[in-house]
Every structure is written in C-alpha cells, then in structure tokens.
Amino acid sequence: MKNHFVFTFGSDLRSMAALRVGCALIVLLDLVQRSSDLVAHYTDQGIMPRTLVIDHSNRWSVSLHQMSGIWEWQAALFAVAAVAALALLVGYRTRLASIVTWGLCVSLVTRNPYVGYSADVLLRLMLFWGMFLPWGAVYSVDAVRRDNAPPTQQFISLGTIAFVIQIVSVYLFSVIWKSGKEWWSE
C-alpha cells in the first residue's frame, strides 16, 4: 500500500527538473511576447491605466506593476522577472528563483487581467507548487554546488501530493465542464 501511495503521489526528481526548465522557458517566452506591448498594456499611457485597474479589480489584488505607470518601471520589472526565470531555468538558487518568478507572474497578470488567458492560471499554479518542490535537486547549478547526489530519484512530500491533485483537478474539471449537451450535440 505504501509503495502504491508513493508511486501515485511521488515524483521523480528528474521529471521535476524537466518541469522546472519547461516552466522557466514558458515564462521567458511569455515575457518576450508581452514586452512587445509593454506600453500599450502595462503603462498609464496604454489602454488600461492603473486607476481603471484599481476601479475594476478586487481590493485584495496586489501588484508590484501597479506601483508606477511609467514604461521604465514596467521594463525594470520585466527584466527582474527574466533574470529570475533564467535562474530558475538553470537551477540557481532554485527556491528563491521560484518565489520571485511566481510573484512577478502574479503581479504582471494582476496589473492587466484582460490580456491574459487560461494558460496563465495554470502556469501560476505550476510555479506556486514549484516553490514547495525540490526543483533544483538534480540537473541544476544548485545540485552541482551541493556536491552530493540525492539518496533516491523518487521524492514524496506534501508539495508533490498537492501538485498531483492539482493536475488531476485540471483534467477532472475539464471533463465535468465539457460534458454538457452543448458539447455533444450535432
């Protein structure tokens, strides 16, 4: 029973490293794509000034991108996010890179929630759970600096359990939401 539980809710450290690299690449590509519309979408001179965002958002929404409406501030935050994503990509100070990358992704989407899409939600969730996973245990600068091999390739923790439940939830609720008659008629 214990082995089945570990098999179901555990994760291989190598696959977590691949997930880390994949998430970091997605964040970098997303930043490149969004930077082409930096002024139009993220400054006060664009289509969504900060006052409009504040008027139409939850009062608990927090965003570093809301601190200033000038393009230089937005560009600086994009650069910090890119550096954090690069650190995540190579596994340098992976935990800190995960936290900063997640925080800046949340901040960016909160600044202008109308230019996002559903994949942003999933990416933020993957980055959130990544803060609790040993993403830097193998195939990373952190692993090279640590100089000792992990005792096993299989790892289980509350983070891996929550991560597996998250993935199952995505598929389960997709099936539930797309099982109405409007999806199957004609």
Buried (B, 14 or more C-beta within 10 A) or exposed (E): EEEEEBEEBBBBBEEBBBBBBEBBEBBBEBBEEBBEEBBEBBBBEBBBEBEEBEEEBEEEBEBBBBEBBEBEBBBEBBEBBBBBBBBBBBBBBBBEBBBBBBBBBBBBBBBBBEBBEEEBEBBBBBBBBBBBBBBBBBBBBBBEEEEEEBEEBBBBBEBBBBBBEBBEEEEEEEEEEEEEEEEEEE
